[in-house]
Amino acid sequence: MDEAAKDLRALRFVADMTRKLAKMLSRTRYHMLVYFLEMTAVEAESLADAQDPKLTGSRKPPEPKN
């Protein structure tokens, strides 16, 4: 696997993990941290999409907030 593909996978992994952490923390009082994590996830996905826009349609949509 080339370096570019690894970078894209890493960005998408970061986005996925930060969303999961934000979801866990959303039940606590750390609302600013949750907001920061969600924005990090959005930025990571945006960067990955900008580098390889043809994969944009293959990823699942973000989960709705509770």
Backbone atoms as SQL, in Angstrom:
CREATE TABLE atoms (id INTEGER PRIMARY KEY, chain TEXT, resi INTEGER, resn TEXT, atom TEXT, x REAL, y REAL, z REAL);
INSERT INTO atoms VALUES
  (1, 'A', 1, 'MET', 'N', 0.853, -1.170, 0.000),
  (2, 'A', 1, 'MET', 'CA', 0.000, 0.000, 0.000),
  (3, 'A', 1, 'MET', 'C', 0.901, 1.237, 0.000),
  (4, 'A', 2, 'ASP', 'N', 0.580, 2.196, -0.860),
  (5, 'A', 2, 'ASP', 'CA', 1.423, 3.381, -0.931),
  (6, 'A', 2, 'ASP', 'C', 1.126, 4.339, 0.228),
  (7, 'A', 3, 'GLU', 'N', 2.003, 5.313, 0.379),
  (8, 'A', 3, 'GLU', 'CA', 1.905, 6.245, 1.508),
  (9, 'A', 3, 'GLU', 'C', 0.626, 7.075, 1.474),
  (10, 'A', 4, 'ALA', 'N', 0.182, 7.475, 0.289),
  (11, 'A', 4, 'ALA', 'CA', -1.028, 8.296, 0.184),
  (12, 'A', 4, 'ALA', 'C', -2.249, 7.535, 0.699),
  (13, 'A', 5, 'ALA', 'N', -2.343, 6.266, 0.353),
  (14, 'A', 5, 'ALA', 'CA', -3.475, 5.459, 0.822),
  (15, 'A', 5, 'ALA', 'C', -3.421, 5.290, 2.329),
  (16, 'A', 6, 'LYS', 'N', -2.219, 5.124, 2.871),
  (17, 'A', 6, 'LYS', 'CA', -2.082, 5.012, 4.323),
  (18, 'A', 6, 'LYS', 'C', -2.499, 6.298, 5.008),
  (19, 'A', 7, 'ASP', 'N', -2.133, 7.444, 4.412),
  (20, 'A', 7, 'ASP', 'CA', -2.516, 8.734, 4.981),
  (21, 'A', 7, 'ASP', 'C', -4.030, 8.895, 5.002),
  (22, 'A', 8, 'LEU', 'N', -4.686, 8.513, 3.907),
  (23, 'A', 8, 'LEU', 'CA', -6.143, 8.621, 3.843),
  (24, 'A', 8, 'LEU', 'C', -6.802, 7.718, 4.873),
  (25, 'A', 9, 'ARG', 'N', -6.273, 6.496, 4.990),
  (26, 'A', 9, 'ARG', 'CA', -6.826, 5.581, 5.996),
  (27, 'A', 9, 'ARG', 'C', -6.621, 6.137, 7.385),
  (28, 'A', 10, 'ALA', 'N', -5.480, 6.739, 7.644),
  (29, 'A', 10, 'ALA', 'CA', -5.207, 7.316, 8.964),
  (30, 'A', 10, 'ALA', 'C', -6.154, 8.474, 9.256),
  (31, 'A', 11, 'LEU', 'N', -6.392, 9.327, 8.268),
  (32, 'A', 11, 'LEU', 'CA', -7.313, 10.444, 8.467),
  (33, 'A', 11, 'LEU', 'C', -8.724, 9.945, 8.758),
  (34, 'A', 12, 'ARG', 'N', -9.154, 8.951, 8.018),
  (35, 'A', 12, 'ARG', 'CA', -10.506, 8.413, 8.251),
  (36, 'A', 12, 'ARG', 'C', -10.587, 7.697, 9.605),
  (37, 'A', 13, 'PHE', 'N', -9.502, 7.052, 10.016),
  (38, 'A', 13, 'PHE', 'CA', -9.448, 6.415, 11.323),
  (39, 'A', 13, 'PHE', 'C', -9.545, 7.457, 12.424),
  (40, 'A', 14, 'VAL', 'N', -8.818, 8.553, 12.271),
  (41, 'A', 14, 'VAL', 'CA', -8.882, 9.643, 13.251),
  (42, 'A', 14, 'VAL', 'C', -10.310, 10.174, 13.344),
  (43, 'A', 15, 'ALA', 'N', -10.942, 10.377, 12.206),
  (44, 'A', 15, 'ALA', 'CA', -12.317, 10.876, 12.194),
  (45, 'A', 15, 'ALA', 'C', -13.253, 9.907, 12.910),
  (46, 'A', 16, 'ASP', 'N', -13.106, 8.625, 12.639),
  (47, 'A', 16, 'ASP', 'CA', -13.970, 7.618, 13.259),
  (48, 'A', 16, 'ASP', 'C', -13.759, 7.553, 14.772),
  (49, 'A', 17, 'MET', 'N', -12.512, 7.531, 15.194),
  (50, 'A', 17, 'MET', 'CA', -12.216, 7.423, 16.627),
  (51, 'A', 17, 'MET', 'C', -12.653, 8.671, 17.394),
  (52, 'A', 18, 'THR', 'N', -12.451, 9.843, 16.808),
  (53, 'A', 18, 'THR', 'CA', -12.856, 11.055, 17.513),
  (54, 'A', 18, 'THR', 'C', -14.375, 11.143, 17.613),
  (55, 'A', 19, 'ARG', 'N', -15.069, 10.654, 16.588),
  (56, 'A', 19, 'ARG', 'CA', -16.542, 10.643, 16.684),
  (57, 'A', 19, 'ARG', 'C', -17.021, 9.693, 17.783),
  (58, 'A', 20, 'LYS', 'N', -16.381, 8.530, 17.890),
  (59, 'A', 20, 'LYS', 'CA', -16.765, 7.589, 18.944),
  (60, 'A', 20, 'LYS', 'C', -16.479, 8.157, 20.322),
  (61, 'A', 21, 'LEU', 'N', -15.330, 8.798, 20.481),
  (62, 'A', 21, 'LEU', 'CA', -14.996, 9.412, 21.761),
  (63, 'A', 21, 'LEU', 'C', -15.957, 10.553, 22.079),
  (64, 'A', 22, 'ALA', 'N', -16.296, 11.352, 21.084),
  (65, 'A', 22, 'ALA', 'CA', -17.246, 12.442, 21.292),
  (66, 'A', 22, 'ALA', 'C', -18.610, 11.900, 21.714),
  (67, 'A', 23, 'LYS', 'N', -19.011, 10.795, 21.118),
  (68, 'A', 23, 'LYS', 'CA', -20.300, 10.200, 21.474),
  (69, 'A', 23, 'LYS', 'C', -20.297, 9.718, 22.924),
  (70, 'A', 24, 'MET', 'N', -19.176, 9.109, 23.344),
  (71, 'A', 24, 'MET', 'CA', -19.083, 8.656, 24.738),
  (72, 'A', 24, 'MET', 'C', -19.096, 9.843, 25.698),
  (73, 'A', 25, 'LEU', 'N', -18.381, 10.898, 25.351),
  (74, 'A', 25, 'LEU', 'CA', -18.282, 12.054, 26.239),
  (75, 'A', 25, 'LEU', 'C', -19.520, 12.941, 26.200),
  (76, 'A', 26, 'SER', 'N', -20.379, 12.765, 25.223),
  (77, 'A', 26, 'SER', 'CA', -21.551, 13.628, 25.105),
  (78, 'A', 26, 'SER', 'C', -22.502, 13.465, 26.282),
  (79, 'A', 27, 'ARG', 'N', -22.355, 12.390, 27.003),
  (80, 'A', 27, 'ARG', 'CA', -23.215, 12.154, 28.174),
  (81, 'A', 27, 'ARG', 'C', -22.629, 12.773, 29.441),
  (82, 'A', 28, 'THR', 'N', -21.519, 13.478, 29.303),
  (83, 'A', 28, 'THR', 'CA', -20.857, 14.090, 30.457),
  (84, 'A', 28, 'THR', 'C', -20.969, 15.603, 30.364),
  (85, 'A', 29, 'ARG', 'N', -20.268, 16.278, 31.241),
  (86, 'A', 29, 'ARG', 'CA', -20.325, 17.745, 31.259),
  (87, 'A', 29, 'ARG', 'C', -19.260, 18.377, 30.374),
  (88, 'A', 30, 'TYR', 'N', -18.495, 17.592, 29.650),
  (89, 'A', 30, 'TYR', 'CA', -17.390, 18.107, 28.841),
  (90, 'A', 30, 'TYR', 'C', -17.857, 18.479, 27.436),
  (91, 'A', 31, 'HIS', 'N', -18.804, 19.385, 27.338),
  (92, 'A', 31, 'HIS', 'CA', -19.412, 19.723, 26.054),
  (93, 'A', 31, 'HIS', 'C', -18.439, 20.420, 25.102),
  (94, 'A', 32, 'MET', 'N', -17.549, 21.234, 25.617),
  (95, 'A', 32, 'MET', 'CA', -16.580, 21.899, 24.741),
  (96, 'A', 32, 'MET', 'C', -15.597, 20.884, 24.144),
  (97, 'A', 33, 'LEU', 'N', -15.215, 19.889, 24.932),
  (98, 'A', 33, 'LEU', 'CA', -14.337, 18.840, 24.414),
  (99, 'A', 33, 'LEU', 'C', -15.053, 18.033, 23.338),
  (100, 'A', 34, 'VAL', 'N', -16.310, 17.745, 23.547),
  (101, 'A', 34, 'VAL', 'CA', -17.104, 17.024, 22.548),
  (102, 'A', 34, 'VAL', 'C', -17.156, 17.830, 21.250),
  (103, 'A', 35, 'TYR', 'N', -17.400, 19.117, 21.369),
  (104, 'A', 35, 'TYR', 'CA', -17.440, 19.988, 20.190),
  (105, 'A', 35, 'TYR', 'C', -16.093, 19.956, 19.464),
  (106, 'A', 36, 'PHE', 'N', -14.997, 20.069, 20.207),
  (107, 'A', 36, 'PHE', 'CA', -13.665, 20.028, 19.611),
  (108, 'A', 36, 'PHE', 'C', -13.421, 18.706, 18.892),
  (109, 'A', 37, 'LEU', 'N', -13.809, 17.601, 19.502),
  (110, 'A', 37, 'LEU', 'CA', -13.621, 16.293, 18.877),
  (111, 'A', 37, 'LEU', 'C', -14.444, 16.160, 17.599),
  (112, 'A', 38, 'GLU', 'N', -15.668, 16.661, 17.621),
  (113, 'A', 38, 'GLU', 'CA', -16.500, 16.590, 16.423),
  (114, 'A', 38, 'GLU', 'C', -15.907, 17.420, 15.293),
  (115, 'A', 39, 'MET', 'N', -15.387, 18.591, 15.632),
  (116, 'A', 39, 'MET', 'CA', -14.772, 19.439, 14.605),
  (117, 'A', 39, 'MET', 'C', -13.483, 18.799, 14.070),
  (118, 'A', 40, 'THR', 'N', -12.752, 18.107, 14.930),
  (119, 'A', 40, 'THR', 'CA', -11.558, 17.386, 14.486),
  (120, 'A', 40, 'THR', 'C', -11.938, 16.292, 13.500),
  (121, 'A', 41, 'ALA', 'N', -13.011, 15.579, 13.791),
  (122, 'A', 41, 'ALA', 'CA', -13.474, 14.522, 12.896),
  (123, 'A', 41, 'ALA', 'C', -13.892, 15.093, 11.542),
  (124, 'A', 42, 'VAL', 'N', -14.605, 16.188, 11.567),
  (125, 'A', 42, 'VAL', 'CA', -15.043, 16.820, 10.320),
  (126, 'A', 42, 'VAL', 'C', -13.842, 17.271, 9.501),
  (127, 'A', 43, 'GLU', 'N', -12.862, 17.875, 10.167),
  (128, 'A', 43, 'GLU', 'CA', -11.666, 18.341, 9.452),
  (129, 'A', 43, 'GLU', 'C', -10.868, 17.182, 8.877),
  (130, 'A', 44, 'ALA', 'N', -10.735, 16.106, 9.622),
  (131, 'A', 44, 'ALA', 'CA', -9.994, 14.937, 9.122),
  (132, 'A', 44, 'ALA', 'C', -10.679, 14.347, 7.897),
  (133, 'A', 45, 'GLU', 'N', -11.996, 14.250, 7.927),
  (134, 'A', 45, 'GLU', 'CA', -12.719, 13.735, 6.758),
  (135, 'A', 45, 'GLU', 'C', -12.616, 14.679, 5.573),
  (136, 'A', 46, 'SER', 'N', -12.656, 15.968, 5.841),
  (137, 'A', 46, 'SER', 'CA', -12.535, 16.945, 4.754),
  (138, 'A', 46, 'SER', 'C', -11.169, 16.837, 4.080),
  (139, 'A', 47, 'LEU', 'N', -10.132, 16.687, 4.884),
  (140, 'A', 47, 'LEU', 'CA', -8.797, 16.527, 4.327),
  (141, 'A', 47, 'LEU', 'C', -8.686, 15.253, 3.494),
  (142, 'A', 48, 'ALA', 'N', -9.243, 14.172, 3.999),
  (143, 'A', 48, 'ALA', 'CA', -9.210, 12.909, 3.258),
  (144, 'A', 48, 'ALA', 'C', -10.002, 13.024, 1.960),
  (145, 'A', 49, 'ASP', 'N', -11.160, 13.664, 2.012),
  (146, 'A', 49, 'ASP', 'CA', -11.978, 13.834, 0.813),
  (147, 'A', 49, 'ASP', 'C', -11.284, 14.722, -0.217),
  (148, 'A', 50, 'ALA', 'N', -10.581, 15.733, 0.253),
  (149, 'A', 50, 'ALA', 'CA', -9.878, 16.627, -0.660),
  (150, 'A', 50, 'ALA', 'C', -8.736, 15.902, -1.363),
  (151, 'A', 51, 'GLN', 'N', -8.121, 14.954, -0.684),
  (152, 'A', 51, 'GLN', 'CA', -7.016, 14.218, -1.279),
  (153, 'A', 51, 'GLN', 'C', -7.498, 13.136, -2.235),
  (154, 'A', 52, 'ASP', 'N', -8.672, 12.566, -1.969),
  (155, 'A', 52, 'ASP', 'CA', -9.191, 11.503, -2.826),
  (156, 'A', 52, 'ASP', 'C', -10.714, 11.607, -2.902),
  (157, 'A', 53, 'PRO', 'N', -11.234, 12.536, -3.709),
  (158, 'A', 53, 'PRO', 'CA', -12.684, 12.774, -3.739),
  (159, 'A', 53, 'PRO', 'C', -13.507, 11.607, -4.275),
  (160, 'A', 54, 'LYS', 'N', -12.910, 10.674, -5.005),
  (161, 'A', 54, 'LYS', 'CA', -13.705, 9.567, -5.549),
  (162, 'A', 54, 'LYS', 'C', -14.165, 8.597, -4.462),
  (163, 'A', 55, 'LEU', 'N', -13.535, 8.608, -3.281),
  (164, 'A', 55, 'LEU', 'CA', -13.954, 7.744, -2.175),
  (165, 'A', 55, 'LEU', 'C', -15.031, 8.375, -1.315),
  (166, 'A', 56, 'THR', 'N', -15.384, 9.621, -1.579),
  (167, 'A', 56, 'THR', 'CA', -16.360, 10.336, -0.762),
  (168, 'A', 56, 'THR', 'C', -17.698, 9.607, -0.712),
  (169, 'A', 57, 'GLY', 'N', -18.154, 9.097, -1.833),
  (170, 'A', 57, 'GLY', 'CA', -19.451, 8.442, -1.876),
  (171, 'A', 57, 'GLY', 'C', -19.463, 7.075, -1.200),
  (172, 'A', 58, 'SER', 'N', -18.308, 6.471, -0.997),
  (173, 'A', 58, 'SER', 'CA', -18.273, 5.124, -0.447),
  (174, 'A', 58, 'SER', 'C', -18.320, 5.087, 1.077),
  (175, 'A', 59, 'ARG', 'N', -18.093, 6.212, 1.728),
  (176, 'A', 59, 'ARG', 'CA', -18.115, 6.188, 3.191),
  (177, 'A', 59, 'ARG', 'C', -19.529, 6.413, 3.701),
  (178, 'A', 60, 'LYS', 'N', -19.765, 5.918, 4.879),
  (179, 'A', 60, 'LYS', 'CA', -21.112, 6.031, 5.440),
  (180, 'A', 60, 'LYS', 'C', -21.351, 7.441, 5.969),
  (181, 'A', 61, 'PRO', 'N', -22.587, 7.900, 5.973),
  (182, 'A', 61, 'PRO', 'CA', -22.885, 9.243, 6.470),
  (183, 'A', 61, 'PRO', 'C', -22.676, 9.310, 7.977),
  (184, 'A', 62, 'PRO', 'N', -22.436, 10.504, 8.511),
  (185, 'A', 62, 'PRO', 'CA', -22.234, 10.632, 9.958),
  (186, 'A', 62, 'PRO', 'C', -23.478, 10.239, 10.730),
  (187, 'A', 63, 'GLU', 'N', -23.264, 9.721, 11.931),
  (188, 'A', 63, 'GLU', 'CA', -24.392, 9.307, 12.758),
  (189, 'A', 63, 'GLU', 'C', -25.106, 10.534, 13.307),
  (190, 'A', 64, 'PRO', 'N', -26.423, 10.476, 13.416),
  (191, 'A', 64, 'PRO', 'CA', -27.151, 11.623, 13.976),
  (192, 'A', 64, 'PRO', 'C', -26.861, 11.768, 15.456),
  (193, 'A', 65, 'LYS', 'N', -26.896, 13.011, 15.917),
  (194, 'A', 65, 'LYS', 'CA', -26.666, 13.281, 17.342),
  (195, 'A', 65, 'LYS', 'C', -27.886, 12.873, 18.152),
  (196, 'A', 66, 'ASN', 'N', -27.636, 12.505, 19.389),
  (197, 'A', 66, 'ASN', 'CA', -28.750, 12.164, 20.298),
  (198, 'A', 66, 'ASN', 'C', -29.251, 13.390, 20.994);
